[in-house]
Amino acid sequence: MSAAGDRLQDTARRAALALPDVSHGYPFTPGLDVYKVAGKLFLIVTDDPDEQIITVKCEPEHARAQERGYASITPGRYLDKRHWISLGPGPGITERLVTDAVEDSYDLVAERLPRRDRPSAR
């Protein structure tokens, strides 16, 4: 079952808020819900009903594979297109895929934090 845009966004929000030491807010614009761990960005969720996407950090090789495998996964909006991907609703975009993308993004950011700033184990 494909995740429609509103469910994609809700799934991403739930996945992010279930992780340790996550904060979120709207530092850029009211339409972009930004999620951080220890002050470092790992997820952007659009609130625009016409552009229902999420943007997550991703290893470059994995990002390219995801983009080739899914028509609605594109190079990251708003950020470095090499290290970020955007997911929109479409064929094959499941709740599990969205949750995994959010968790992977969180892990990538958390593992690069100084040891003292890393969240407790999840």
C-alpha positions as a Markdown table, in Angstrom:
| # | Residue | x | y | z |
|---|---|---|---|---|
| 1 | Met | 0.0 | 0.0 | 0.0 |
| 2 | Ser | 1.4 | 3.4 | -1.0 |
| 3 | Ala | 1.5 | 6.1 | 1.6 |
| 4 | Ala | -0.5 | 9.1 | 0.5 |
| 5 | Gly | 1.0 | 12.5 | 1.2 |
| 6 | Asp | -0.8 | 13.3 | 4.4 |
| 7 | Arg | 0.0 | 9.9 | 5.8 |
| 8 | Leu | 3.5 | 10.1 | 4.6 |
| 9 | Gln | 3.9 | 13.3 | 6.5 |
| 10 | Asp | 2.2 | 12.0 | 9.6 |
| 11 | Thr | 4.2 | 8.8 | 9.5 |
| 12 | Ala | 7.5 | 10.8 | 9.3 |
| 13 | Arg | 6.4 | 13.0 | 12.2 |
| 14 | Arg | 5.5 | 10.0 | 14.4 |
| 15 | Ala | 8.8 | 8.2 | 13.5 |
| 16 | Ala | 10.9 | 11.3 | 14.3 |
| 17 | Leu | 9.1 | 12.0 | 17.6 |
| 18 | Ala | 9.6 | 8.4 | 18.8 |
| 19 | Leu | 13.4 | 8.8 | 18.7 |
| 20 | Pro | 15.4 | 10.1 | 21.6 |
| 21 | Asp | 16.2 | 13.8 | 22.1 |
| 22 | Val | 14.3 | 15.0 | 19.1 |
| 23 | Ser | 13.2 | 18.6 | 18.9 |
| 24 | His | 11.2 | 20.3 | 16.2 |
| 25 | Gly | 9.9 | 23.7 | 15.1 |
| 26 | Tyr | 9.6 | 26.1 | 12.2 |
| 27 | Pro | 12.9 | 28.0 | 12.1 |
| 28 | Phe | 12.9 | 28.7 | 8.3 |
| 29 | Thr | 9.3 | 29.3 | 7.4 |
| 30 | Pro | 5.8 | 28.3 | 8.7 |
| 31 | Gly | 5.5 | 25.7 | 6.0 |
| 32 | Leu | 8.5 | 23.6 | 6.9 |
| 33 | Asp | 8.4 | 21.5 | 10.1 |
| 34 | Val | 12.1 | 20.9 | 11.0 |
| 35 | Tyr | 13.3 | 18.0 | 13.2 |
| 36 | Lys | 16.6 | 18.0 | 14.9 |
| 37 | Val | 18.7 | 15.8 | 17.2 |
| 38 | Ala | 21.2 | 17.8 | 19.4 |
| 39 | Gly | 20.5 | 20.8 | 17.2 |
| 40 | Lys | 21.4 | 19.1 | 14.0 |
| 41 | Leu | 18.8 | 18.7 | 11.2 |
| 42 | Phe | 17.7 | 15.3 | 10.1 |
| 43 | Leu | 14.1 | 15.7 | 8.7 |
| 44 | Ile | 12.0 | 18.4 | 7.1 |
| 45 | Val | 8.3 | 17.8 | 6.6 |
| 46 | Thr | 6.4 | 20.2 | 4.3 |
| 47 | Asp | 3.0 | 21.4 | 5.5 |
| 48 | Asp | 2.1 | 22.5 | 2.0 |
| 49 | Pro | -0.9 | 20.4 | 0.8 |
| 50 | Asp | 0.2 | 20.8 | -2.8 |
| 51 | Glu | 3.7 | 19.6 | -2.1 |
| 52 | Gln | 3.5 | 16.7 | 0.4 |
| 53 | Ile | 7.1 | 15.7 | 0.8 |
| 54 | Ile | 9.6 | 14.9 | 3.5 |
| 55 | Thr | 13.4 | 15.4 | 3.1 |
| 56 | Val | 15.9 | 13.2 | 4.9 |
| 57 | Lys | 19.7 | 12.8 | 5.1 |
| 58 | Cys | 21.0 | 9.8 | 3.2 |
| 59 | Glu | 24.3 | 8.2 | 2.3 |
| 60 | Pro | 25.1 | 9.3 | -1.3 |
| 61 | Glu | 25.2 | 5.8 | -2.7 |
| 62 | His | 22.0 | 4.8 | -1.0 |
| 63 | Ala | 20.3 | 8.0 | -2.1 |
| 64 | Arg | 21.1 | 7.4 | -5.8 |
| 65 | Ala | 19.8 | 3.8 | -5.5 |
| 66 | Gln | 16.6 | 5.1 | -3.9 |
| 67 | Glu | 16.1 | 7.7 | -6.6 |
| 68 | Arg | 16.5 | 5.0 | -9.3 |
| 69 | Gly | 14.1 | 2.6 | -7.5 |
| 70 | Tyr | 11.2 | 5.0 | -6.8 |
| 71 | Ala | 9.8 | 7.7 | -9.1 |
| 72 | Ser | 8.7 | 9.8 | -6.2 |
| 73 | Ile | 12.1 | 9.9 | -4.5 |
| 74 | Thr | 14.2 | 12.8 | -5.8 |
| 75 | Pro | 17.4 | 14.7 | -4.8 |
| 76 | Gly | 16.8 | 16.6 | -1.6 |
| 77 | Arg | 14.8 | 19.8 | -1.7 |
| 78 | Tyr | 16.2 | 22.7 | 0.2 |
| 79 | Leu | 19.5 | 21.0 | 1.0 |
| 80 | Asp | 22.7 | 19.4 | -0.5 |
| 81 | Lys | 21.3 | 17.2 | -3.3 |
| 82 | Arg | 24.2 | 14.6 | -2.8 |
| 83 | His | 23.4 | 13.9 | 0.9 |
| 84 | Trp | 19.6 | 14.5 | 1.1 |
| 85 | Ile | 16.6 | 12.9 | -0.6 |
| 86 | Ser | 13.0 | 14.0 | -0.8 |
| 87 | Leu | 10.2 | 11.5 | -0.7 |
| 88 | Gly | 6.7 | 12.2 | -2.0 |
| 89 | Pro | 3.6 | 10.0 | -2.2 |
| 90 | Gly | 3.7 | 7.5 | -5.0 |
| 91 | Pro | 4.1 | 3.8 | -6.0 |
| 92 | Gly | 6.1 | 1.8 | -3.5 |
| 93 | Ile | 6.3 | 4.6 | -0.9 |
| 94 | Thr | 5.1 | 2.7 | 2.1 |
| 95 | Glu | 4.8 | 3.6 | 5.8 |
| 96 | Arg | 7.7 | 1.2 | 6.5 |
| 97 | Leu | 9.9 | 2.9 | 3.8 |
| 98 | Val | 9.2 | 6.3 | 5.3 |
| 99 | Thr | 9.9 | 5.2 | 8.9 |
| 100 | Asp | 13.1 | 3.6 | 7.8 |
| 101 | Ala | 14.2 | 6.7 | 5.9 |
| 102 | Val | 13.5 | 8.9 | 9.0 |
| 103 | Glu | 15.3 | 6.5 | 11.3 |
| 104 | Asp | 18.3 | 6.1 | 9.0 |
| 105 | Ser | 18.6 | 9.9 | 8.7 |
| 106 | Tyr | 18.5 | 10.3 | 12.5 |
| 107 | Asp | 21.2 | 7.6 | 12.9 |
| 108 | Leu | 23.4 | 9.3 | 10.2 |
| 109 | Val | 23.2 | 12.6 | 12.0 |
| 110 | Ala | 23.5 | 11.2 | 15.6 |
| 111 | Glu | 26.6 | 9.1 | 14.8 |
| 112 | Arg | 28.4 | 12.2 | 13.6 |
| 113 | Leu | 27.7 | 14.2 | 16.8 |
| 114 | Pro | 30.5 | 14.5 | 19.4 |
| 115 | Arg | 30.1 | 11.6 | 21.9 |
| 116 | Arg | 29.0 | 14.0 | 24.6 |
| 117 | Asp | 26.1 | 15.2 | 22.5 |
| 118 | Arg | 24.9 | 11.8 | 21.2 |
| 119 | Pro | 21.4 | 10.8 | 22.4 |
| 120 | Ser | 20.9 | 7.8 | 24.6 |
| 121 | Ala | 20.8 | 4.5 | 22.8 |
| 122 | Arg | 17.5 | 3.7 | 21.0 |
